[in-house]
């Protein structure tokens, strides 16, 4: 797990000076604190920061083939590298190291860009072919590892994180906020690929490679699963293949030359992953959980229950974070505005976990693959509601709205009912967007200044780069990938293509790598993804009873204590509604109502003031909107107003340990 950066240029393009490459690398030290190295030639510069995981002595990068004509920098892990290594050696290649990095160079020699479907792992990489004067950039299938780039006339620069590009001068990386990206952020709470918050800088989409040659760049998708395919076979076959495939993914991802453990929340997914790890280990696996004094947000008793059941060596971190001491640091490490408040507990659990291990396995993607989110059941129930005749349906919807109110606190039953009825009579894709939205279209238009509305209108009119400018269309394109499946499966596929790489995997990667912790997700193995996607919906979810992850619970029943198997999903959040009315009220008002923030020209000051006052006075619930605005302003301050080195870390948390 590492950080990569670099540039390539034509005869007429601007080269990247050695000191510029060093400046980029200095912004990535947290991703690779163990080592750093560079490669320069007349048309390329590659930089690498290393976090040593496998082949501690021989895995240095940049790394080349035998004659030094092909070079790579690589961030991630290739889990099937032993098999690929044997294949290469059988073809006559001589490999000098024992890890996965050198495999990539020789595989490229044999296969070119056809190499990527052969890789099983998580990766972002760059391969410089000096003979062809071409650069290949590539990203793993699900988007676990990040990669951003900027192409200008005659040159392309790239990096693992946007902050590395911001180490370059303003004339090379303009600090101009993209109004389309901002609109997506306020809608979704994150900025989806290929956009970034900066105009002219792009994310390489998951499952894509990019080929740069002679100043020209082309992108190609290398993994195209058929999301419309649904396999019809017996339950016993599905159970057996699920057990063997996930177990194999876990065992592959346990390969490490440094200490390894797992996040254990006490939910279905993390308990199964920890249990499969324990099966493959000859000593107790180290597991880690974080909790809060507020019982609405605390799962530690379930994590402890799972640890005792599985026999892991478990540590619990109990924290009431002094959030304001953490948020500026969080905003620096998250290169873009990021409105998912669960980044805060993820940050803390990664930080404390890193004190004991260097690699942690997670349960990420279990919800998307096996129907774990409440919104899937809500979508199914409202699909049934839509079949009721129009008049009684309108009466029922009116009664539900009266029950819901409009100021219920986050996570309360009234708040969930409120969000349900807000979209109950809309088409199912619009319903889904409504549940995923931070600011809906009406509230965004009310929020924007006239200047920002003009910028947005101009950007919307110019779609010359082929990017989808409307967040609703971005999601609709993801739904269309499974257009022949039923609505709930379409929503699950849409989440895998949008929310998972745009929000969840960004959160885990940046929060963990900020502390030099590598996170691996066995559910993200593409064999597991393809297997789960082909299963019929009824194997995963019963809408009427609310039973979710049915086949997952059945396949791994022995790993799940009864109380965990039957419990409702809690989610991984923090009490921001209470914080903004209590301990963080002063900071919220001081930041969002600051003249500098109000003077940026993006929003109408009166609308910002209304949102703040309605929430802090308890008249309306705006906590998630205010969090999005707060993280946006902190991003401005940390990256554009005063870009600098990483801030000092916040104080430590309290911790308890138990050996089960």
Secondary structure, 3 states (H helix, E strand, C coil): CEEEEEEEECCCCCCCCHHHHHHHHHCCHHHCECEEEEEEECCEEEEEEECCCCCCCCCCCCEECCCCCEEEEEEEEECCHHHHHHHHHHCCCCCCCCCCHHHHHHHHHHHHHHHHHHCCEEEEEEEEECCCCEEEEEECCCCCCCCEEEEECCEEEEECCHHHHCCCCCCCCCCCECHHHHHHHHHHCCCCCCCCCECCCEECCCCEEEEEECCEEEEEECCCCCCCCCCCCCHHHHHHHHHHHHHHHHHHHCCCCCCEEEECCCCHHHHHHHHHHHHCCCCCCEEEEEECCCHHHCCHHHHHHHHHHHCCEEEEEECCCCHHHHHHHHHHHCCCCCCCCCHHHHHHHHHHHCCCCCEEEECCCHHHHHCCCHHHHHHHHHHHHCCCCHHHHHHHHHHHHHHHCCCCCCCCHHHHHHHHHHCCCCCHHHHHHHHHCCCCHHHHHHHECHHHHHHHHHHHHCCCCCCCCCHHHHHHHHHHCCCCCCHHHHHHHHHHHCHHHHHHHHHHHHHHHCCCCEEEEHHHCHHHHHHHHCCCHHHCCECCCCECCHHHHHHCHHHCCHHHHHCCCCCCCCCHHHHHHCCCHHHHHHHHCCHHHHCCCCECHHHHHHHHHHHHCCCCCCHHHHHHHHHHHHHHHHHHHCCCCCCCCCCCCEEEEEEC
